[in-house]
Each structure stands twice: as structure tokens, then as C-alpha cells.
């Protein structure tokens, strides 16, 4: 298969399904934080009681990534991606048909379980095929950010115009269609599994591999905590602190969607920078700015809050291509999906703690001040541990010393 995208040297059909999968992984897992605003009014339960229903789904979104990645490495990346589309779509439809809070919790858990396939499998599949990793991950990241951006908009529009059930059923049905299309393309030979890197990279030193994975384990956990918490609490935060968004969920959902749509370009910018400069430097620069923004967001409101929240989201998203590219750089190709699985166990599994914590903070204090302080501390840890990361640039070869003639 020689038809490759011009941007990053990835087979066109594979890039299409990998990028679409990234969008759906975030779209389907992030519908509920906006739908919950309508359920508060209609079901008579508190925000804390309702938001906690997504806890199991968020845990599985991260925790199941490791076995998903292992299966992607050992069985088939394309087969796992087909299961991803079909499974998340069916689970979203089931959630839309739920009649009780418990049934919603089971539906969200199923979405998280099947969505866990994407990050370790879809991204490793893409990286193996890419000739320009940073750019490929940047473009792929745009789709993920667009998925996050569309989630509140789709959820709010379908909730206000039809019902909260439609907010799950309609995007779920479209994901099933993507799964069927991928299966047909797989059978027709338009997409295929790839065993080796299209552009092999120099092997890093073994000592650097161990040190990098330990340090990245800390920074990836903190980055995941910040990113996941922001996507969960922004709808409620904007509803509370920004006046003039109107009644219902559409105004709030549109505002959150605007933040993530603008921030989506950060993935491409971050990816291009990761190809041109040291990935470690790009990573640290982003979080050196994200961290003070998080502390400021704890106390600001109105349009000042919107500005710093947008900056924090933009730069958090811009840091991800360099993070993912560093992980790929320090991991052998045949273990890459497993390594990405381990990453998302940390980044998403531990970040699932944000769900009950956000509910508890909101119900206890009526605001998210202390949650943003905690995110600021996490951002500080990213900078601190990131400084100790090994260099991701190959050391220059020593110049040959001229030998005297005999």
C-alpha cells in the first residue's frame, strides 16, 4: 500500500481511521460531563452524585489500556481498532437507553472499556507507519482535541434539541458505522498491520530507557491528571463563573467547545516543534507556562478565567506530541503499543481520581478553587521531573582526528 498522506508519510486509509478513532475516543467518553448538567435539573440529584457515575468508565479508560496494547502488539492493531469502534458505539447507544443511574454507570463503564483500546493501539499503529512522527502525532492530536471540543457541543445541542438520550445514541450509531467501514477496508486490503517502523530511529542507551520511562511515568501521570480534570470540570466551571451564557446547556457547551477547538491547533504546533527541536525542551516549555495558568484559574472568573483556561488547555494539548514522541523514542517498536498502554494506565487511570474528587470538591466547597491548586502542583511536578529526563537528541559523532603520515 503506497498511497501516503503528504503531511507525515502515513498510508492514507490508515491515517483516516487512526485519526477518526482519536476523535471518537474523546468524543464518546466526554459527552457525560455536559449531559450531567441536564440530569441535575431533571433527576433531582447533586452534581457530585451524578458525576461520580462516570468513575468506573474513566478508570477502565486508563486501566484497560495495558491489556489492550498487549493485544495490539501480539494479535492485530487493525482488529483491535475495529473492536474499538464497534464496542464504543454500541456502549454509547446502550447508555442512551439507560433508565436508572446504575444503568448509566454500567453504560459509561462499557464506553471506557472499549475506548481504552484507542490510545495504546491506534497511536502505536500510527507511529510505526509515520515517516515524520512529530507531525503525524500532531495531526492525530488535533483530531483528539476536536473530539474533546465536539463532545460538549454535541451533547448540549442534542440534549436541548432532542433529549439527553440522543446525545449518546446519535454519536454511538456513527461510531458503529465507522467500525463497519474499517472492517470492510481491512478485508479489502486497504489497511493492514505493520510490524516495523517505516522510518527506523537510532536505539537509545539502555540506561536512558530506564531513566526516561521512570521520569515519564511521573510526568505523564501529572499531565493526564491536568488534562482529564480540565475536560471534566470546565462545563460546570464556566456555568458557575462566566455570566451571560444563557439557560440550558447549549451556551456552556458552546463555550467549552470553542476552547478545545482553538486548542486543537496546539497539537499541530507541538508536533512540528517536536520534529524540529529537542522534544524534552518543547515539553518543558509548555508546562512552564501551563503551571502558573492553573494557579491563576483557581481564583479568576468571567472572561479573565476564560483566557487563562484557554492558555492552559492549549499548552497542555501542545505538550502531548512531544510526550508521545519521547515515549516512542525510548521504546522498541515491537513493544510500543504495550508501552503506550502502560502510559495510559497512568495518565488516564490515575486521572480517573479527578471524577470523585471533582464531585466532592464541588459539593463540599461549591467551587473548584482547591482542585485548580492541586492541578498547579501537578504541573510543577512535570517541570521538576522533566528537567531530569535524558536528552532525546543523538549525540554528535566525534570528529576524526587527522593522523600524521608515516
C-alpha angles and dihedrals in degrees: 000000000000103000102111133175113255094227104062109358096255124143105264100233092045092049090050095054095039092051093044089050091055090053093049094046090062098032095057096041093048101048093090101063088065097037088054090068089064093043090055089062098040102037098039095229127130124256090249093053093048101040090053089066088077094056097095091048092051092048092051092045086066106024096051091051093086097057089040091055092047090053090047090055096042103035120017134319092202092048091051091048090053090053089048094058096041094043099047091045094051091045092051091051090050090051090053089055094051117127102189138036089253092055090050089052091052091048093050090047090055091049090052093047095054093037088058087075096069107065100048096036106031095044095045089049090052095046093052090054098042123103090189106038100184093050093044091050090045093054090043090050091054088061091050091050091047088053090054090046095049094047097076092038095049092042094048096044095047092042094051097038100037117358141293088263091062088054088070103029099053099051089038092057091049090052090054089054090053089051092053091048091051091050090052091047090049093051090047092052094245091124128030144174117267121211102187137036116272087218110028116215127212112271112252121229114275092238090054091050093056094043093046094049092050094048093041089051088063097042094043090052091052094044090049091050092052096045096045094044092050093051091049100046104034095086092053093038093054091044089056103039108029117070124209100039092123133226125313125023102289098085093049093043092050092051093051090046090053091053093053096041091056091043091052089078087062089073092060093044090048091048094051091048090050089056094048104037139031107294091220091057093051091048095051095043092055094051094043085067099035093058099062089043090059092051090048092049089058091071108023128091141181118024094340087062090050091053097051092040090053091049092049093048092045095052094040088056092043090056095058101078091054091046093050093043091051090051090050090047093055096042130076112245095243091056098040099104089049090050091050087048090055089049094054093045084062101034098043103020095053090038088060085079085075090073100065091031091054091048093047094047092048095047093043101042103017090233144057098241097120093042090059090048088055090050089051090054089050090051090052090055090053090058094043097050093035091062089064094054115118119250115274094203120091113250113251115258113252115256116252113255111228111245121219116250116255 
